Amino acid sequence: MIFIFLLTLIIGFAVLLKGADVFVDGSCGMARIFNVPGLVIGLTLVSMGTSAPELAISTVAAIQGSNEIALSNVIGSNIFNLLIVLGICSIIKPLPVAAVALKRDYPILLISTVMVFVIAVVFQGAYGSIGDIFVSEEVGIVSRKLGMLLLGVFVIYLIILFVTARGEEEDVPQKDDYTIKKCIIMIVAGLIMIITGGQAVVYGARNIAAAMGLSETLIGLTVVAFGTSLPELMTSIVAAGKGETGLAVGNVLGSNIFNMLFILGISSSVHPIIVNGESAVDLVILIVISVIAYIFSFSKKKIGRFEGICMVFIYVADLIYVIRR
């Protein structure tokens, strides 16, 4: 049986890689046709597409009342995107970060994360004292009102994004022989392959881990979290390899903003999400990581290989902490 699961894992990776390649080509072709900067395409079309697994998992988890999964899925995915996706991409090829991303997208991401922590935990906290915040079973709640607020902020962000995009200047390659119809087919086909491949990888890895006697908790913290972020990882790696660095960075920032505002907003609107002590700690860690990623990006207006290596090490340290706690 392990051989079958291993074969599923390998085929899943192959489909995922090919899907990411087709998806990036279709997205870049669409950007060329409409003369849209790659950063904007990455922040919208690509990021929303690659976040489809997180959207499905968190929404279903919220409907079923699985609060920990609904919230930890968003937090874990955002940490993985900032540290591993950006880190690995910058190791492969240093990632220039557009000035507009530093002024608009990074701050929106950081503010939205802080807003969730402050409103859900500090203002709506169910703890007895400040010291109980990080140890209680229920320390706060992402209410329906907060969910609606997050969705409202997401709509405002999209409006700001498209308005400011008109004034952005970026060297967009000349239009090629890609038609709108061809690009749409490639985008849809690539997205289907990405999601299908990601599911195959998670299925194969989960069953291999179970066959080896690993705990469900460990599997969920590693395999499932990694699997749902595979679309972002593979898409950004392929984009960086093709020189589409704006798309690679935009994919990560857009996915994280989409996760925090739209996915968490939808999930909590469907069913209020209880925040436990561990999730509160993870939110604080995510805020710190977001600040670190911003500093790395702002320092030289790019994320270099050294910063990328540091980001990967930070993720490994956080993963060890999560497993040991």
N, C-alpha and C positions, 0 to 999 in steps of 0.2 A: 504493500500500500504506500509506503514512503516513496517508492520510485514514482508512483502515479502523481503524488503530491509534488515531488520535485520537478517532474515533467510539466505539471501545471504552472509551477513557479517560473520555470524557464520560458515557457510559451507566453506567460503573462508579461514578463519583462520585455520579450521581443515585440509583442503587440503594442505594449505601452510606448516603447521607444519609437516604433514606426508611426504610431498614432500622433505622438508629440511632433515628429518631423513633418507629417502632413498638416497638422493643425497650425504649426508655426508658419509654414509656407503659405497656407491659405490666408492666415491673418495678415501676414506681411504683404501678400498680394492685394488684399482689400485695402490696406493702408496706402499702398502705392496708387491704386486707382482713384481714391478720394483725397490723396495728398494729406493724409492724417499722420501726425507724428507717432512713431512706434511706442513711445511712452504712454500715449493716450489709449492706443489699442491694447497695450498690456494691462492698463489700469481698468479697462472695462470688459471688452469681449473676452480676452484671454483669461483674465483673473476670475471672471464669473463662471466661465466654462470649466476651468480647472478646480473650482471650489464646489462643483456639483456633488462630489461624494460627501463633503462636510455638510452641505445643505440637507442632503437626504438623511444622513445619520442623525444630525441634531434635531431635525423636525420630527422624525419617527420616534426618537428617544423622548422628546418633549411630550408627544401625544401619548406615549406609553407611561409617562411619569418618571422616566429614568433621568433624574435631574443631573446626576454626576456625569453621565455620558454626554448629555446635551451641552453642558458648560465646559467640561474638560476637553471635549473634542475641539471646541473653538480655541481654547487657550493653548492646548498642546500643538495644534496645527500652526498657530501663529508663531509660537516659539520655534518650531521646526523650520518654518519658512524663513524667519529672520536669520537664524543661525546656520542651518545646514544648507538651505537652498542658496541664499546669498553667499554663504561661506564657500561652498564647493564651486559655484560659478566664478567667484572672484579668484579662486585658486587656479582654475582652468584658464581664465583670462580676466585681468583686472577690470572692474566694472565702473565706468564713469557714471556719476549720478548727476542728472540734470538739475540745474539751479531751481527750476520750478518745482521739482519733487521735494527739494529741501525746504522750500518756502510753503508749499501747499499740502503735499501728501503725507510726508513724515509727521508734521504737526497734527494733522487730522487724525492719523493713526494713534499717536500718543495721547491726544486729548480724549479721544473716544474710549481708550482703554482706562485712563484715569477716571473718566466720568462713570464708567461701569462700576469700578471699585468704590468710588466715593458714594454714589447714590445707592448701590446695592448693599454695600457692607457698612459704610460709616453712617449714612443717613437712615437706612432702613435696617440697621443691625439688630439682631435678636440676642446679642450677647449681654452678659451681666456687667462686665467691665472691659476696659481696653485690653487687658491681658488675656481675655477669653476669646478675642477675635480669631486667633490662629489655632485654637485648640478645641473649640466647641463644634458640635455636630451641625448646628444650624446657626450661622453668624450673620445671615442676611438673605435677601431675596431679589432676584431679577424679576420684578413685577410686570404685569401687563402694561401699566402706564410707562414704565421704563422701556419696555419693548417697543411701544408706539413712538416714544421719544427717539430711540435709536433709529427706527425706520424713517422718521422725519428728518433726522440729521443726514441719513444716507441719501435721501432725495435732494436735500440742499447741496450735499457734496457733489452729486452728479451734475446738478445745474451749474455749480461753480466750475466744475471740471470742463464742461463743454463750452462755457462762456470764455474761460481763460485760454482754452486750447486754440481759439481763433487767433490769439495774438502770439502763439508760440511759433518759433522758427526752428526748423530742423531739416537737415539734409535728407530728403526722402529720395530714394532711388527712382530712376525713370520707370515709367509704367512698362510692364512686360506684356507678354501675350496672355496673361491671366484675365479672364472675363469675370464679371460679378457672379454669374452662375457657377463658374468653375470654382471660384474662391469659396462660395457658400457650401458647395458640395464637399470641398476639402475640409472646411472648418467643421461641418457636421460629422463627416466620416472620421476625421481625426479625433474629435471629442468622444465619439462612440468607442473608438479603439482605446483611447486613454482610460475611460471609465471601466470598460470591459477588462482591459489589461490590468488595471489597478485592483479590480475585484478578484481576478484570477491569482494575482500575487498574494493578496491578503488571505485568500482561501487556502492556497498551497502552503504558505508560511505558517498560518495558524494550525493547520493539521499536522505539519511536520513538528512544530513545537509541542503540540499536544501528545503526539506519538513519542516524543522524547521525555515526556513527563513534566514539562514546565507548567507553572501555575497559570490560571486564567488571568489573574491580575497582571502578571508579568507580560503575558501575551498581549493584553489590551494596551498596556503602557508602551510597548515597543512595536510589535508587529502591526496592530491595527492603526496606531497613530502614524507610523511610517507609511503604511499602505494608503491611507486617505490623503496623504500629502505627496504621494508619488507623482500625480499629474503636474503639480507645481514644480517639483524637482526636475522631472524629465523635460518639461516644456521650457523651463528657464535654462537648463543646461544646453539643450539643442539651440535655443535662441542665442545664448552667449557664444556657442561654437560657430554660429553663422554670422557673428558680428552684430547681431541685433541686441545690443546691450540695453538699449532703452526699453525694449519689450521685456527683457529678462528682469530688470529692476521693477518695471511697472507691474509685471505679473505678481511679484511678491507683495509689493505695497498694496496693489489693488485687491489681491486675495485676502490679505489681512484686514483691510478696511471692510471688505465685503463680509468676511467672517464675523467681525466684531459688531458691525452695525446692522447688516441685513439678516444674516443667519441667526445671530443671537436675538435680534429683534423679532423675527418671525417665530422662533422657538418659544420665547417667553410670552409672546402674544397668544400663542396657542395654549400654553400652560405655564404659569409662573414657575420659575426655577429657583429652588432652594440652593443657597451657597453655603458649603461647609468650610471648616477651617482650612483643609488642604487646598481647596480651590481658591480661598482668599490668599494663601501664601503664593500659589501659582500666579495669581493676578499681579501680585507685587513683583514677582520674578519677571513676568512678562513686561511690566512697566520698566524695570531696570534694564532688561535686554533691549527694549525699544530705544531707550536713551543711549545705550552703548552703540547700537547699530547706527543711530543718528550721528553720534560723535565720529564714528569711523567714516561715515559717508561725507560729513561736513568738513573734516580735517583737511583733506586734499581734493575734495570734490569727486572722490572716487574711493572704491573699496579695493585695496591692493591685496596681493597674495598673502602678505604677513597678517593683515587684518582678517582675511578669510580663514587662515589657520587658527587664529585666536578664537574666532567665532565657533569653529568646529569643536575646539577643546572646551569652550564654555558649555556647548550643548552636551558633550559627553559628561562633564561635571554635573550638570543639572540632571541628566538621566540617571547617573549613579545615586544622586541624592533622592530622587523620586522613588527609585527601586528600594533603597535602604530604609526609607522612613516608615 
